[in-house]
Amino acid sequence: MYRELEEIYSRPAPFSRYTTGDLWTDEHTSRKMLEYHLDGSIDVASRRTDFIDRSAAWMADHFELSPGKSVADFGCGPGLYTSRLAASGAHVTGIDFSERSIRHARDLSRRQGLSVDYVLGSYLEFESEKRFDLITMIMCDLCALGPRQRSSMLDRFRRHLQPGGALLLDVYSLAAFAAKEETSTCARNLLDGFWSADPYFGFLNVFKYDDEKASLDKYTIVEEARMRVVYNWLQYFDPESLKRELEAGGFVMEEVLGDVAGAAYDADATEFAVVARGRPGY
């Protein structure tokens, strides 16, 4: 048991292990995540409903979405943004690797009489002949990726944008990193049974990586029949560090905003958003 506890409390190298797919494809946790997505009163898997309404309306206006325009939402979840953006008349594509979320999104579009293309699969591997006027990756999804994954993702974005097309991202700020604290927690059925329908003990170890400006929430779930570990990595940025990363990926950062609903940038806030466009000739 001592060796197992040593492993549970061990600090891995930054972005050295990934289990994101397990969170979104496990039968139990994917159902729980969908419940969080659809609870419009909380900011957990998705934003609150009133924010999504304002955000989608701002996007439609700011990027002049209309029939003939095309949008791709990477990490679309159950279609909360894609359905609203499709109402503008734009042609919308949503990509997500949660089968449960995509199924809900497709049902939602049918009920609303909207035409949205949904792609079940990892956005890290998405390929299409389509080119988009707007690509979005929101709820700070970019921050869950390691440096090489982010570099590959920016290349994928650039290849799938129309000339002059826009990329909209939101990310966690250095203010959020400063507020993050290293902690260790152990509880029976940690997070009120989120991790399993069966009884379990859950360990949460939060690590900070000062040099990388990154953090890890490391969950170790111990059930009677198995033990598993889930790694939730987050990268934090300020406008300058994100600008450098975007420029390395062939983008020009055009706007810095407070959020994806067009608010003014606030250096003390825990998140911010940017609009970027591909650098000509890159």
C-alpha positions as a printed Julia matrix, in Angstrom:
282×3 Matrix{Float64}:
   0.0    0.0     0.0
   2.89   2.4     0.76
   4.14   2.18   -2.83
   0.64   2.76   -4.15
   0.28   5.87   -1.99
   3.7    7.07   -3.16
   2.46   6.8    -6.74
  -0.84   8.5    -5.94
   0.96  11.51   -4.47
   3.75  11.62   -7.07
   4.2   14.67   -9.32
   4.49  13.77  -13.03
   6.44  15.85  -15.53
   4.31  18.61  -17.12
   1.92  17.31  -19.79
   3.57  13.88  -19.69
   0.39  11.8   -19.43
  -3.05  12.23  -20.96
  -6.4   10.68  -20.09
  -8.82  13.24  -21.52
 -10.56  10.67  -23.66
 -11.35   8.56  -20.6
 -13.27  11.42  -19.0
 -15.51  12.05  -22.0
 -16.0    8.5   -23.26
 -16.54   6.58  -20.01
 -20.2    5.61  -19.75
 -20.69   6.99  -16.23
 -18.6   10.16  -16.38
 -19.84  11.11  -19.86
 -23.41  10.98  -18.52
 -22.38  13.16  -15.58
 -20.58  15.6   -17.89
 -23.67  15.9   -20.09
 -25.75  16.68  -17.0
 -23.3   19.5   -16.19
 -23.4   20.73  -19.79
 -27.17  20.98  -19.7
 -27.42  22.67  -16.31
 -27.66  26.26  -17.44
 -27.29  27.62  -13.91
 -23.61  26.66  -13.43
 -20.25  27.21  -15.15
 -18.84  23.69  -15.2
 -18.74  21.79  -18.51
 -20.46  24.72  -20.26
 -21.21  28.33  -19.44
 -24.49  29.5   -17.97
 -27.37  29.75  -20.42
 -27.6   33.54  -20.25
 -23.9   33.85  -21.09
 -24.15  31.42  -24.02
 -27.08  33.44  -25.39
 -25.09  36.69  -25.18
 -21.93  35.06  -26.5
 -23.58  33.48  -29.55
 -25.38  36.73  -30.35
 -22.09  38.64  -30.1
 -20.32  36.13  -32.38
 -23.07  36.32  -34.99
 -22.84  40.11  -35.02
 -19.06  40.51  -34.65
 -18.18  37.99  -37.36
 -21.18  38.89  -39.56
 -22.53  35.35  -39.67
 -25.19  34.82  -42.3
 -26.14  32.37  -45.06
 -23.02  31.61  -47.05
 -20.71  31.83  -44.04
 -19.26  28.71  -42.4
 -18.32  28.02  -38.77
 -16.52  25.14  -37.04
 -16.76  24.65  -33.28
 -13.94  22.42  -31.98
 -15.16  20.7   -28.81
 -18.83  21.47  -29.46
 -20.21  19.28  -26.65
 -24.0   18.89  -26.82
 -24.44  21.69  -29.36
 -25.2   24.65  -27.1
 -23.2   27.05  -29.28
 -23.55  25.31  -32.64
 -27.34  25.37  -32.5
 -27.39  29.09  -31.71
 -24.84  29.93  -34.4
 -26.75  27.87  -36.96
 -29.79  30.05  -36.29
 -27.85  32.9   -37.97
 -28.09  31.02  -41.25
 -24.4   30.14  -41.32
 -23.37  26.58  -42.1
 -22.06  25.11  -38.84
 -19.89  22.07  -38.11
 -19.35  20.73  -34.59
 -16.56  18.33  -33.61
 -16.48  16.36  -30.35
 -15.38  12.9   -29.22
 -18.14  12.36  -26.68
 -20.67  10.1   -28.37
 -23.27  10.99  -25.74
 -22.81  14.75  -26.36
 -22.92  14.4   -30.15
 -26.07  12.3   -29.92
 -27.73  15.01  -27.83
 -26.52  17.72  -30.23
 -27.97  15.9   -33.24
 -31.3   15.41  -31.47
 -31.34  19.09  -30.53
 -30.74  20.24  -34.11
 -33.5   17.95  -35.38
 -35.96  19.28  -32.79
 -35.08  22.86  -33.7
 -35.2   22.25  -37.44
 -31.55  23.29  -37.87
 -28.97  21.84  -40.23
 -25.71  21.28  -38.36
 -22.95  18.85  -39.34
 -21.69  16.95  -36.32
 -18.46  14.96  -36.42
 -17.82  12.34  -33.77
 -14.1   12.14  -33.12
 -11.08  13.84  -31.59
 -10.57  17.38  -32.8
  -6.84  16.65  -32.58
  -7.33  14.43  -35.63
 -10.05  16.38  -37.49
  -9.52  16.67  -41.24
 -11.91  18.06  -43.82
 -11.95  19.54  -47.3
 -14.13  22.32  -45.88
 -12.7   25.74  -45.11
 -14.35  27.92  -42.47
 -14.89  31.65  -42.03
 -14.84  31.24  -38.24
 -13.3   28.58  -36.02
 -14.06  28.55  -32.3
 -12.55  26.65  -29.4
 -14.17  27.88  -26.2
 -14.52  27.03  -22.52
 -10.69  27.29  -22.43
 -10.25  23.96  -24.21
  -6.9   25.01  -25.65
  -5.51  25.16  -22.1
  -6.08  21.43  -21.59
  -3.56  20.63  -24.33
   0.2   20.33  -23.98
   2.64  22.44  -26.01
   3.01  19.99  -28.9
  -0.73  19.39  -29.06
  -1.4   23.15  -29.1
   1.12  23.62  -31.9
  -0.53  20.86  -33.92
  -3.97  22.32  -33.15
  -2.99  25.79  -34.38
  -1.66  24.26  -37.59
  -4.97  22.43  -38.01
  -6.93  25.62  -37.42
  -4.88  27.54  -39.95
  -5.28  24.87  -42.62
  -9.05  24.8   -42.15
  -9.64  28.56  -42.22
 -10.73  30.44  -45.28
  -8.27  33.19  -46.3
  -9.08  36.06  -43.94
 -11.07  33.77  -41.63
 -11.04  34.28  -37.87
 -10.11  32.1   -34.9
 -11.83  32.75  -31.55
 -10.31  31.29  -28.37
 -10.64  31.81  -24.65
  -7.92  30.82  -22.17
  -7.1   30.85  -18.47
  -5.05  33.84  -17.31
  -1.95  34.18  -15.16
  -4.24  35.67  -12.51
  -6.0   32.28  -12.38
  -2.61  30.56  -12.08
  -1.62  32.82   -9.19
  -4.87  31.97   -7.38
  -4.41  28.21   -7.86
  -3.13  26.38   -4.77
  -1.47  23.01   -4.38
  -3.68  20.76   -2.28
  -4.26  17.09   -1.47
  -7.71  15.64   -0.77
  -9.05  12.17   -0.11
 -12.73  11.36    0.23
 -15.15   8.5    -0.12
 -17.07   8.96   -3.41
 -15.14  12.18   -4.16
 -17.27  14.77   -6.01
 -20.52  13.12   -4.93
 -20.19  10.0    -7.03
 -19.03  11.72  -10.21
 -16.36   9.14  -10.99
 -18.31   5.9   -10.68
 -21.74   4.44  -10.01
 -20.02   2.02   -7.6
 -18.49   2.97   -4.23
 -14.93   4.31   -4.46
 -12.27   6.35   -2.71
 -11.07   9.4    -4.59
  -7.74  11.2    -4.24
  -7.21  14.66   -5.71
  -3.68  16.05   -5.86
  -3.27  19.54   -7.3
   0.21  20.41   -8.6
   1.54  23.73   -9.92
   4.42  24.09  -12.37
   5.79  27.6   -11.97
   8.24  27.54  -14.87
   5.62  26.33  -17.35
   2.7   28.3   -15.85
   0.7   25.09  -15.83
  -1.24  23.04  -13.3
  -2.47  19.5   -12.88
  -5.52  18.15  -11.09
  -4.57  14.49  -10.66
  -7.51  12.28   -9.7
  -6.86   8.73   -8.49
 -10.04   6.66   -8.27
  -9.88   3.45   -6.23
 -12.78   1.04   -6.67
 -13.05  -2.51   -5.37
 -12.21  -3.96   -8.78
  -9.85  -1.36  -10.25
  -7.77   1.77   -9.75
  -7.43   4.49  -12.38
  -5.88   7.92  -12.71
  -7.27  10.95  -14.55
  -4.99  13.87  -15.43
  -6.56  17.29  -15.9
  -3.82  19.62  -17.19
  -4.24  23.36  -17.62
  -2.0   25.93  -19.28
  -2.25  29.6   -18.28
  -1.45  32.63  -20.44
  -1.19  36.37  -20.53
  -1.8   38.22  -23.82
   1.93  38.35  -24.62
   2.59  34.63  -24.12
  -0.51  33.7   -26.12
   0.5   36.16  -28.85
   3.91  34.47  -29.14
   2.32  31.04  -29.38
  -0.18  32.19  -31.99
   2.55  33.86  -34.04
   4.64  30.67  -33.95
   1.58  28.89  -35.35
   1.16  31.33  -38.23
  -1.48  33.63  -36.7
  -1.74  37.33  -36.04
  -3.54  38.23  -32.81
  -6.1   40.84  -33.78
  -8.13  41.49  -30.61
  -7.8   40.81  -26.89
 -11.15  40.58  -25.09
 -12.45  39.8   -21.65
 -14.49  36.83  -22.86
 -16.15  35.29  -25.92
 -19.13  37.61  -25.47
 -17.04  40.67  -26.35
 -16.37  42.1   -22.88
 -13.38  44.4   -22.36
 -10.1   42.78  -21.32
  -9.41  42.74  -17.57
  -5.87  41.82  -16.47
  -7.18  40.7   -13.06
  -9.8   38.31  -14.45
  -9.25  34.56  -14.49
  -9.91  34.23  -18.24
  -9.61  36.24  -21.43
 -10.33  35.72  -25.1
  -8.61  36.56  -28.39
  -9.48  36.86  -32.05
  -6.69  35.84  -34.42
  -6.31  35.49  -38.18
  -3.89  33.52  -40.29
  -0.75  35.36  -41.31
  -0.77  35.86  -45.11
   1.75  33.69  -46.88
   2.55  31.56  -43.85
